[in-house]
Each structure stands twice: as C-alpha cells, then as structure tokens.
Amino acid sequence: MKKILFILVLSISTFSNAQVYKHSLGLQFEHYNRWAPSLNYQLGLSPRSRLSFSLNGGASIGNNSQIFQFQSSIYYQHVWNIKGGLNWYLGAGINGFHRYDDSYLNKTSVNRLGLGLQFGLEYDFNKHGVPLILSYDIKPTIGYSNHQNQNLLFNTSSAFTLKYTIGGLKKSKR
C-alpha cells in the first residue's frame, strides 16, 4: 500500500503546474438522467486551484401538469498541466436539486443533497490566442433524497463545458 501511495504522489508531482484564470464564465451541458444546460462560473483562488459554481433550472407547463426544477453545485478543483494546453483536474464539492411536479393526479416534491468528487480533462485554447477552455468531467456523488424512500443514493453525472476566460491568469502572491 505504501508503494502504491508513493507512486501516486510521485506521478502527480511530475506533472507541471497548470495556470488558473481569475474568472471564467461558460455553458455546461451536464448529463444525469438527461442532458441539461447550466451556467458555469469559475473563480481562481491560486495559480493551481479554483472554485466552480454551476446553476440550472427550468419549467415545463402543459395542459395537466406543471414541473419546476432547480439544481446548483459548488466544487473546489485543483488543476495540473499534462502538456501544452491540456490539463487535468481533481476536486470535491456539494450539489443540490429541487423538483416540484404539480400534475393532474398528484403533487410531488423531490429534494436531493449530495457530496461528490470531480475529475476531468480540459483544453486551454488561450495557448493559441483564443480565450476559451473546453472541458469534460465526471462527478460520482453520494447523497440524500426524499424521493420514494430512497434516503441514501449514489449517482454519477458527466458534463461538457465551454468557458470564456476573463481577467488573465491568477498570479501567486510572494
């Protein structure tokens, strides 16, 4: 076990450090049970760490039903450079979901709260003079739900994100 841990730490430390931007704003397409667009904002905390905020919501109003839903998440991410503009990141965070369904036959309200990990790859087009970052990530989550006696649940979502970078690189304070 000690050998595996040593190899893992050594391999992570051999990657050069990526550069995190002060701000980025974009559109995220996340898949849990369907593809849903979200707004995504990232705040650079240091040259290699950031906070990522996502928010989506929607409504469906038909003849016999009204469905409203809202989802948000906050993840802390640490970023490493692989080569050139290709980076990988690892993080942890919290996410929440609320859905209200007022249909003709019944009314239901579903709430979920979860803690999860996040790992992904991104390509930074700023290296080529274009202020965009394209990323893909996976988020395994364990959480609580009040829906149909599913108190503890495990799920995994994935997302594609296109972000516009604002404000230049986050510099380290010395």
Buried (B, 14 or more C-beta within 10 A) or exposed (E): EEEEEEEEEEEEEEBEEBBBBBBBEBEBBBEBEEEBEBBBBBBBBEBBBBBBBBBBEEEEEEEEBEBBBBBBBEBBBBBBBBEEBEBBBBBEBBBBBBBBBBEEEEEEEBEBBBEBBBEBBBBBBBEEEEBBBBBEBBBEBEBEBEBEEEEEEEBEBBBBBBBBBEEEEBEEEE
